[in-house]
């Protein structure tokens, strides 16, 4: 578990982590503690630090994320179109809800829990992170397809009707 003390909404929260991430973070802490920096092991010190012991900048985190994307073969589009580091929060929210839906849980009852977990003040804040996905709601594809073909007729149909008049 990780205790997040300083957040955007000033709400402390505990975040569970999986064993793989725990191992990697443990290795990071071991390496960080060997750095010749005063108070590097102070529990109130920033967790991710630069070579001088200061909290890493957003730009530094962004650059590391870009390196990870490249190493994984994930194309970067740029222009704030992604993938962005913040997109991981969206992915987490959707995957968490999908996992619970597959387990037969009522996702509407789980939204407040997910909202608190993500540190949001309102459910609307959490809902903005969620996206309907065809994987999560395959039956919607059929329903939406039928409706959207009426609301948004195909270009071919529009052209055909124009020339027939």
N, CA, C and O of each residue as an XYZ file, in Angstrom:
660
protein
N       0.834     -1.186      0.000
C       0.000      0.000      0.000
C       0.873      1.240      0.000
O       1.997      1.240      0.501
N       0.325      2.288     -0.573
C       1.010      3.579     -0.584
C       0.083      4.600      0.062
O      -1.104      4.663     -0.258
N       0.630      5.393      0.968
C      -0.129      6.486      1.569
C       0.187      7.752      0.784
O       1.333      8.201      0.745
N      -0.834      8.318      0.162
C      -0.681      9.563     -0.581
C      -1.081     10.692      0.366
O      -2.238     10.789      0.775
N      -0.112     11.549      0.711
C      -0.377     12.603      1.692
C      -0.770     13.926      1.046
O      -1.728     14.571      1.474
N      -0.040     14.324      0.030
C      -0.291     15.627     -0.597
C      -0.946     15.394     -1.953
O      -0.307     14.924     -2.894
N      -2.222     15.728     -2.036
C      -2.970     15.524     -3.277
C      -3.577     16.844     -3.737
O      -3.585     17.834     -3.005
N      -4.080     16.836     -4.958
C      -4.696     18.032     -5.531
C      -5.853     18.539     -4.667
O      -6.015     19.747     -4.491
N      -6.642     17.631     -4.137
C      -7.809     18.016     -3.335
C      -7.554     17.963     -1.830
O      -8.494     17.994     -1.037
N      -6.279     17.884     -1.438
C      -5.887     17.825     -0.025
C      -6.607     16.714      0.733
O      -7.042     16.908      1.868
N      -6.730     15.549      0.100
C      -7.371     14.398      0.745
C      -6.386     13.233      0.762
O      -6.080     12.650     -0.278
N      -5.900     12.904      1.943
C      -5.023     11.742      2.067
C      -5.787     10.483      1.692
O      -6.986     10.367      1.943
N      -5.073      9.542      1.087
C      -5.715      8.258      0.807
C      -4.653      7.177      0.682
O      -3.485      7.442      0.398
N      -5.108      5.945      0.907
C      -4.230      4.784      0.791
C      -4.541      4.097     -0.528
O      -5.697      3.830     -0.855
N      -3.495      3.820     -1.269
C      -3.632      3.190     -2.577
C      -3.037      1.785     -2.505
O      -1.856      1.634     -2.195
N      -3.829      0.767     -2.784
C      -3.250     -0.584     -2.835
C      -2.426     -0.737     -4.113
O      -2.748     -0.146     -5.144
N      -1.385     -1.518     -4.035
C      -0.563     -1.787     -5.221
C      -0.349     -3.288     -5.341
O      -0.436     -4.026     -4.360
N      -0.069     -3.721     -6.556
C       0.151     -5.154     -6.752
C       1.593     -5.512     -6.400
O       2.446     -4.628     -6.313
N       1.870     -6.796     -6.199
C       3.214     -7.221     -5.780
C       4.319     -6.822     -6.761
O       5.438     -6.525     -6.342
N       4.019     -6.813     -8.049
C       5.032     -6.428     -9.036
C       5.463     -4.982     -8.867
O       6.654     -4.674     -8.888
N       4.493     -4.100     -8.699
C       4.807     -2.686     -8.497
C       5.502     -2.484     -7.159
O       6.418     -1.669     -7.049
N       5.074     -3.217     -6.151
C       5.713     -3.115     -4.835
C       7.197     -3.475     -4.927
O       8.037     -2.830     -4.299
N       7.511     -4.495     -5.703
C       8.909     -4.919     -5.866
C       9.727     -3.831     -6.563
O      10.832     -3.504     -6.130
N       9.181     -3.277     -7.640
C       9.893     -2.237     -8.389
C      10.095     -0.993     -7.525
O      11.180     -0.411     -7.521
N       9.066     -0.589     -6.800
C       9.196      0.584     -5.929
C      10.187      0.321     -4.797
O      10.915      1.225     -4.385
N      10.217     -0.905     -4.299
C      11.195     -1.272     -3.273
C      12.618     -1.155     -3.794
O      13.505     -0.682     -3.083
N      12.841     -1.585     -5.037
C      14.164     -1.452     -5.654
C      14.542      0.020     -5.803
O      15.686      0.410     -5.568
N      13.556      0.830     -6.198
C      13.800      2.270     -6.334
C      14.199      2.868     -4.984
O      15.150      3.645     -4.909
N      13.478      2.511     -3.918
C      13.778      3.041     -2.581
C      15.176      2.609     -2.145
O      15.914      3.403     -1.563
N      15.547      1.356     -2.423
C      16.895      0.888     -2.072
C      17.958      1.720     -2.783
O      18.935      2.148     -2.169
N      17.762      1.945     -4.079
C      18.726      2.747     -4.846
C      18.730      4.202     -4.380
O      19.789      4.817     -4.261
N      17.557      4.742     -4.119
C      17.449      6.133     -3.669
C      18.147      6.325     -2.327
O      18.799      7.345     -2.109
N      18.015      5.357     -1.430
C      18.609      5.504     -0.091
C      20.135      5.492     -0.139
O      20.785      5.933      0.809
N      20.708      4.999     -1.221
C      22.172      4.999     -1.370
C      22.698      6.319     -1.931
O      23.908      6.534     -1.996
N      21.782      7.200     -2.337
C      22.210      8.489     -2.888
C      22.761      9.359     -1.760
O      22.217      9.361     -0.656
N      23.841     10.099     -2.033
C      24.428     10.957     -0.984
C      23.625     12.249     -0.802
O      24.110     13.347     -1.072
N      22.388     12.083     -0.339
C      21.490     13.230     -0.167
C      20.995     13.239      1.274
O      20.564     12.215      1.804
N      21.062     14.412      1.897
C      20.623     14.562      3.284
C      19.114     14.305      3.378
O      18.341     14.789      2.551
N      18.713     13.546      4.383
C      17.303     13.244      4.680
C      16.575     12.518      3.547
O      15.357     12.638      3.415
N      17.309     11.774      2.741
C      16.679     11.086      1.611
C      15.655     10.052      2.075
O      14.704      9.747      1.355
N      15.852      9.513      3.281
C      14.923      8.503      3.797
C      13.849      9.086      4.717
O      13.089      8.340      5.334
N      13.784     10.401      4.808
C      12.758     11.051      5.631
C      11.379     10.721      5.041
O      11.155     10.942      3.850
N      10.455     10.197      5.854
C       9.137      9.821      5.327
C       8.343     10.992      4.750
O       7.420     10.782      3.963
N       8.691     12.224      5.131
C       7.994     13.390      4.585
C       8.680     13.960      3.343
O       8.200     14.927      2.752
N       9.797     13.363      2.954
C      10.500     13.819      1.751
C       9.739     13.347      0.511
O       8.984     12.377      0.576
N       9.936     14.027     -0.608
C       9.288     13.566     -1.846
C       9.725     12.138     -2.174
O      10.865     11.755     -1.911
N       8.827     11.371     -2.739
C       9.157      9.981     -3.053
C      10.059      9.896     -4.284
O      11.116      9.267     -4.239
N       9.645     10.522     -5.370
C      10.452     10.525     -6.592
C      11.285     11.797     -6.606
O      10.757     12.908     -6.637
N      12.603     11.607     -6.581
C      13.499     12.759     -6.477
C      14.486     12.791     -7.636
O      14.722     11.795     -8.320
N      15.054     13.984     -7.828
C      16.119     14.130     -8.819
C      17.469     13.946     -8.128
O      17.524     13.603     -6.947
N      18.544     14.172     -8.858
C      19.888     13.944     -8.311
C      20.229     14.871     -7.143
O      21.149     14.586     -6.376
N      19.494     15.978     -7.004
C      19.746     16.914     -5.906
C      18.839     16.653     -4.703
O      18.965     17.320     -3.675
N      17.935     15.694     -4.825
C      17.047     15.365     -3.716
C      15.719     16.102     -3.743
O      14.886     15.918     -2.857
N      15.520     16.934     -4.758
C      14.246     17.658     -4.882
C      13.235     16.784     -5.615
O      13.600     15.849     -6.328
N      11.978     17.103     -5.430
C      10.911     16.383     -6.124
C      11.111     16.514     -7.633
O      11.457     17.587     -8.127
N      10.894     15.427     -8.358
C      11.056     15.520     -9.811
C       9.969     16.435    -10.380
O       8.879     16.559     -9.822
N      10.294     17.061    -11.489
C       9.343     17.976    -12.121
C       8.340     17.199    -12.972
O       8.549     16.029    -13.292
N       7.246     17.874    -13.332
C       6.270     17.258    -14.237
C       6.935     16.924    -15.566
O       6.662     15.882    -16.163
N       7.802     17.811    -16.020
C       8.504     17.585    -17.286
C       9.375     16.342    -17.239
O       9.443     15.590    -18.212
N      10.037     16.125    -16.121
C      10.880     14.940    -15.962
C      10.036     13.668    -15.982
O      10.398     12.686    -16.631
N       8.909     13.691    -15.268
C       8.005     12.527    -15.266
C       7.493     12.268    -16.677
O       7.414     11.121    -17.116
N       7.148     13.337    -17.381
C       6.658     13.236    -18.750
C       7.719     12.611    -19.665
O       7.409     11.744    -20.481
N       8.976     13.061    -19.520
C      10.060     12.523    -20.356
C      10.283     11.036    -20.100
O      10.512     10.272    -21.037
N      10.216     10.625    -18.836
C      10.360      9.200    -18.524
C       9.207      8.397    -19.114
O       9.404      7.289    -19.613
N       8.019      8.953    -19.055
C       6.850      8.281    -19.632
C       7.041      8.100    -21.136
O       6.737      7.038    -21.678
N       7.537      9.119    -21.801
C       7.792      9.024    -23.250
C       8.817      7.928    -23.549
O       8.681      7.203    -24.535
N       9.841      7.809    -22.699
C      10.846      6.755    -22.891
C      10.220      5.374    -22.743
O      10.532      4.458    -23.505
N       9.337      5.229    -21.763
C       8.651      3.942    -21.550
C       7.772      3.616    -22.755
O       7.756      2.477    -23.220
N       7.043      4.609    -23.261
C       6.212      4.392    -24.451
C       7.059      3.888    -25.612
O       6.698      2.925    -26.289
N       8.180      4.548    -25.830
C       9.061      4.172    -26.942
C       9.583      2.751    -26.759
O       9.590      1.961    -27.702
N      10.017      2.431    -25.550
C      10.550      1.096    -25.270
C       9.489      0.016    -25.476
O       9.804     -1.102    -25.885
N       8.229      0.356    -25.190
C       7.123     -0.598    -25.350
C       6.576     -0.625    -26.771
O       5.697     -1.429    -27.083
N       7.089      0.246    -27.634
C       6.607      0.284    -29.011
C       5.249      0.943    -29.156
O       4.528      0.671    -30.116
N       4.894      1.803    -28.220
C       3.608      2.501    -28.273
C       3.840      3.861    -28.926
O       4.611      4.669    -28.410
N       3.181      4.122    -30.055
C       3.410      5.401    -30.740
C       2.888      6.583    -29.931
O       1.847      6.507    -29.279
N       3.641      7.675    -29.993
C       3.243      8.904    -29.318
C       2.740      9.871    -30.372
O       3.454     10.184    -31.324
N       1.511     10.348    -30.206
C       0.900     11.229    -31.197
C       1.291     12.681    -30.961
O       1.553     13.415    -31.913
N       1.331     13.096    -29.713
C       1.678     14.475    -29.394
C       0.482     15.397    -29.499
O      -0.640     14.951    -29.738
N       0.724     16.678    -29.321
C      -0.344     17.658    -29.409
C      -1.459     17.414    -28.416
O      -2.623     17.690    -28.706
N      -1.118     16.901    -27.254
C      -2.074     16.586    -26.181
C      -3.097     15.530    -26.600
O      -4.180     15.437    -26.022
N      -2.742     14.736    -27.611
C      -3.643     13.680    -28.065
C      -3.228     12.322    -27.520
O      -3.987     11.358    -27.615
N      -2.064     12.241    -26.967
C      -1.700     11.041    -26.246
C      -0.729     10.116    -26.935
O      -0.234     10.367    -28.033
N      -0.487      9.047    -26.237
C      -0.921      8.825    -24.857
C      -0.231      9.805    -23.910
O       0.929     10.176    -24.092
N      -0.981     10.202    -22.907
C      -0.474     11.117    -21.888
C      -0.360     10.355    -20.573
O      -1.046      9.354    -20.364
N       0.486     10.822    -19.713
C       0.650     10.192    -18.405
C      -0.686     10.174    -17.664
O      -1.005      9.202    -16.979
N      -1.459     11.237    -17.800
C      -2.759     11.330    -17.130
C      -3.749     10.289    -17.666
O      -4.697      9.927    -16.970
N      -3.540      9.812    -18.877
C      -4.429      8.787    -19.444
C      -4.411      7.506    -18.619
O      -5.351      6.713    -18.685
N      -3.358      7.299    -17.847
C      -3.297      6.111    -16.993
C      -4.410      6.135    -15.947
O      -4.917      5.081    -15.563
N      -4.792      7.317    -15.483
C      -5.911      7.416    -14.528
C      -7.219      7.016    -15.192
O      -8.041      6.322    -14.593
N      -7.410      7.459    -16.436
C      -8.622      7.081    -17.179
C      -8.660      5.566    -17.377
O      -9.689      4.924    -17.167
N      -7.529      5.014    -17.781
C      -7.441      3.568    -18.006
C      -7.733      2.814    -16.717
O      -8.472      1.829    -16.722
N      -7.156      3.274    -15.620
C      -7.395      2.634    -14.331
C      -8.882      2.647    -13.987
O      -9.430      1.624    -13.575
N      -9.535      3.785    -14.150
C     -10.954      3.907    -13.797
C     -11.807      2.950    -14.627
O     -12.660      2.245    -14.088
N     -11.574      2.930    -15.929
C     -12.364      2.058    -16.816
C     -12.109      0.593    -16.495
O     -13.052     -0.190    -16.383
N     -10.848      0.217    -16.346
C     -10.527     -1.185    -16.077
C     -11.058     -1.639    -14.722
O     -11.505     -2.777    -14.578
N     -11.011     -0.757    -13.731
C     -11.545     -1.112    -12.410
C     -13.033     -1.395    -12.495
O     -13.521     -2.374    -11.931
N     -13.747     -0.538    -13.199
C     -15.189     -0.726    -13.338
C     -15.502     -1.976    -14.159
O     -16.428     -2.719    -13.835
N     -14.729     -2.206    -15.221
C     -14.936     -3.399    -16.051
C     -14.738     -4.669    -15.231
O     -15.511     -5.619    -15.349
N     -13.705     -4.680    -14.406
C     -13.424     -5.856    -13.579
C     -14.596     -6.147    -12.648
O     -14.992     -7.301    -12.481
N     -15.141     -5.111    -12.051
C     -16.271     -5.299    -11.139
C     -17.535     -5.715    -11.890
O     -18.306     -6.539    -11.397
N     -17.750     -5.151    -13.077
C     -18.922     -5.521    -13.881
C     -18.845     -6.987    -14.275
O     -19.848     -7.699    -14.237
N     -17.655     -7.438    -14.654
C     -17.474     -8.855    -15.025
C     -17.707     -9.780    -13.836
O     -18.104    -10.933    -14.002
N     -17.456     -9.261    -12.636
C     -17.671    -10.058    -11.424
C     -19.133    -10.009    -10.986
O     -19.497    -10.565     -9.950
N     -19.968     -9.340    -11.782
C     -21.394     -9.290    -11.481
C     -21.796     -8.216    -10.489
O     -22.913     -8.234     -9.971
N     -20.898     -7.282    -10.221
C     -21.199     -6.211     -9.263
C     -22.000     -5.106     -9.952
O     -21.900     -4.912    -11.163
N     -22.782     -4.397     -9.171
C     -23.544     -3.259     -9.674
C     -22.598     -2.064     -9.754
O     -22.180     -1.530     -8.727
N     -22.262     -1.646    -10.972
C     -21.264     -0.587    -11.127
C     -21.751      0.751    -10.577
O     -20.937      1.586    -10.183
N     -23.053      0.964    -10.545
C     -23.560      2.228    -10.010
C     -23.358      2.304     -8.501
O     -23.175      3.394     -7.959
N     -23.389      1.179     -7.825
C     -23.110      1.150     -6.386
C     -21.617      1.311     -6.119
O     -21.217      1.767     -5.048
N     -20.802      0.938     -7.092
C     -19.357      1.006     -6.917
C     -18.773      2.368     -7.269
O     -17.649      2.673     -6.872
N     -19.510      3.189     -8.004
C     -18.984      4.500     -8.393
C     -18.540      5.350     -7.203
O     -17.473      5.960     -7.275
N     -19.308      5.419     -6.110
C     -18.830      6.218     -4.967
C     -17.514      5.689     -4.387
O     -16.669      6.469     -3.947
N     -17.346      4.384     -4.389
C     -16.105      3.791     -3.870
C     -14.941      4.162     -4.776
O     -13.879      4.567     -4.302
N     -15.147      4.023     -6.083
C     -14.102      4.387     -7.042
C     -13.788      5.876     -6.935
O     -12.631      6.279     -7.043
N     -14.805      6.677     -6.726
C     -14.629      8.123     -6.611
C     -13.734      8.480     -5.423
O     -12.818      9.292     -5.555
N     -14.000      7.876     -4.268
C     -13.174      8.118     -3.078
C     -11.758      7.613     -3.320
O     -10.785      8.281     -2.969
N     -11.648      6.447     -3.914
C     -10.346      5.848     -4.188
C      -9.496      6.766     -5.064
O      -8.288      6.892     -4.860
N     -10.141      7.406     -6.041
C      -9.411      8.283     -6.958
C      -9.207      9.684     -6.387
O      -8.521     10.510     -6.987
N      -9.813      9.949     -5.212
C      -9.626     11.238     -4.564
C     -10.517     12.340     -5.096
O     -10.195     13.518     -4.942
N     -11.621     11.988     -5.714
C     -12.529     12.993     -6.257
C     -13.503     13.490     -5.199
O     -13.879     12.756     -4.284
N     -13.900     14.733     -5.338
C     -14.874     15.329     -4.418
C     -16.299     14.939     -4.790
O     -17.174     14.865     -3.928
N     -16.529     14.689     -6.078
C     -17.882     14.385     -6.552
C     -17.860     13.176     -7.482
O     -16.817     12.806     -8.020
N     -19.027     12.573     -7.659
C     -19.150     11.472     -8.621
C     -18.929     11.972    -10.039
O     -18.404     11.244    -10.882
N     -19.323     13.204    -10.305
C     -19.135     13.763    -11.646
C     -17.654     13.788    -12.010
O     -17.291     13.572    -13.166
N     -16.811     14.048    -11.031
C     -15.370     14.025    -11.279
C     -14.892     12.657    -11.717
O     -14.022     12.543    -12.581
N     -15.455     11.626    -11.128
C     -15.088     10.254    -11.495
C     -15.695      9.873    -12.832
O     -15.038      9.232    -13.653
N     -16.940     10.259    -13.058
C     -17.612      9.907    -14.308
C     -16.878     10.457    -15.516
O     -16.921      9.860    -16.592
N     -16.201     11.594    -15.352
C     -15.462     12.162    -16.482
C     -14.281     11.279    -16.882
O     -13.763     11.399    -17.992
N     -13.859     10.402    -15.988
C     -12.761      9.486    -16.293
C     -13.231      8.219    -16.989
O     -12.425      7.480    -17.553
N     -14.510      7.973    -16.950
C     -15.040      6.717    -17.480
C     -15.487      6.893    -18.917
O     -16.053      7.923    -19.283
N     -15.233      5.901    -19.711
C     -15.640      5.896    -21.110
C     -16.413      4.617    -21.360
O     -16.030      3.546    -20.888
N     -17.502      4.730    -22.104
C     -18.196      3.516    -22.530
C     -17.287      2.809    -23.519
O     -16.789      3.426    -24.461
N     -17.075      1.550    -23.316
C     -16.248      0.790    -24.241
C     -17.048     -0.373    -24.788
O     -17.896     -0.942    -24.100
N     -16.767     -0.721    -26.040
C     -17.489     -1.841    -26.649
C     -17.156     -3.139    -25.928
O     -17.964     -4.066    -25.904
N     -15.970     -3.203    -25.343
C     -15.575     -4.398    -24.595
C     -16.425     -4.556    -23.333
O     -16.767     -5.672    -22.943
N     -16.758     -3.439    -22.706
C     -17.516     -3.490    -21.465
C     -19.005     -3.705    -21.705
O     -19.673     -4.395    -20.935
N     -19.518     -3.114    -22.775
C     -20.947     -3.191    -23.068
C     -21.175     -3.632    -24.512
O     -21.636     -2.827    -25.322
N     -20.866     -4.881    -24.863
C     -20.993     -5.311    -26.258
C     -22.413     -5.191    -26.797
O     -22.606     -4.966    -27.992
N     -23.412     -5.341    -25.920
C     -24.801     -5.247    -26.393
C     -25.141     -3.837    -26.854
O     -26.064     -3.655    -27.647
N     -24.408     -2.832    -26.368
C     -24.666     -1.463    -26.806
C     -24.265     -1.251    -28.256
O     -24.852     -0.416    -28.945
N     -23.273     -1.995    -28.728
C     -22.846     -1.845    -30.119
C     -24.012     -2.039    -31.073
O     -24.189     -1.261    -32.010
N     -24.799     -3.065    -30.838
C     -25.940     -3.344    -31.709
C     -26.977     -2.235    -31.607
O     -27.495     -1.766    -32.620
N     -27.276     -1.818    -30.379
C     -28.286     -0.778    -30.180
C     -27.823      0.560    -30.747
O     -28.584      1.251    -31.425
N     -26.590      0.917    -30.471
C     -26.069      2.195    -30.947
C     -25.949      2.181    -32.464
O     -26.229      3.182    -33.124
N     -25.534      1.048    -33.013
C     -25.417      0.943    -34.471
C     -26.738      1.210    -35.159
O     -26.778      1.924    -36.161
N     -27.814      0.655    -34.645
C     -29.136      0.852    -35.247
C     -29.569      2.311    -35.140
O     -30.098      2.876    -36.097
N     -29.346      2.916    -33.986
C     -29.743      4.310    -33.789
C     -28.858      5.244    -34.598
O     -29.359      6.153    -35.260
N     -27.550      5.032    -34.552
C     -26.647      5.957    -35.232
C     -26.811      5.912    -36.742
O     -26.568      6.916    -37.413
N     -27.218      4.773    -37.296
C     -27.426      4.723    -38.744
C     -28.626      5.576    -39.140
O     -28.703      6.052    -40.273
N     -29.557      5.771    -38.217
C     -30.708      6.637    -38.480
C     -30.326      8.103    -38.255
O     -30.650      8.971    -39.065
N     -29.633      8.366    -37.144
C     -29.260      9.737    -36.797
C     -28.160     10.251    -37.714
O     -28.186     11.405    -38.143
N     -27.189      9.386    -38.014
C     -26.079      9.758    -38.875
C     -26.086      8.852    -40.105
O     -25.333      7.880    -40.152
N     -26.924      9.152    -41.103
C     -26.993      8.275    -42.270
C     -25.660      8.271    -43.011
O     -24.883      9.222    -42.925
N     -25.418      7.207    -43.724
C     -24.141      7.086    -44.425
C     -24.040      8.136    -45.522
O     -25.048      8.572    -46.076
N     -22.833      8.527    -45.821
C     -22.569      9.507    -46.869
C     -23.093      9.001    -48.205
O     -23.628      9.767    -49.007
N     -22.932      7.710    -48.432
C     -23.410      7.099    -49.675
C     -24.914      7.310    -49.831
O     -25.383      7.632    -50.923
N     -25.669      7.132    -48.758
C     -27.123      7.292    -48.789
C     -27.494      8.749    -49.074
O     -28.415      9.012    -49.846
N     -26.790      9.689    -48.461
C     -27.071     11.113    -48.661
C     -26.817     11.503    -50.113
O     -27.633     12.194    -50.723
N     -25.697     11.067    -50.665
C     -25.354     11.396    -52.051
C     -26.385     10.803    -53.001
O     -26.826     11.466    -53.940
N     -26.763      9.568    -52.759
C     -27.742      8.890    -53.605
C     -29.066      9.654    -53.610
O     -29.669      9.849    -54.666
N     -29.517     10.087    -52.431
C     -30.778     10.823    -52.327
C     -30.692     12.170    -53.026
O     -31.670     12.610    -53.630
N     -29.538     12.840    -52.957
C     -29.360     14.137    -53.609
C     -29.480     14.010    -55.123
O     -30.113     14.842    -55.773
N     -28.872     12.972    -55.680
C     -28.877     12.804    -57.131
C     -30.199     12.272    -57.655
O     -30.507     12.457    -58.832
N     -30.984     11.620    -56.819
C     -32.271     11.084    -57.252
C     -33.326     12.176    -57.311
O     -34.336     12.005    -57.994
N     -33.128     13.288    -56.621
C     -34.126     14.365    -56.593
C     -34.029     15.212    -57.780
O     -34.792     16.167    -57.921
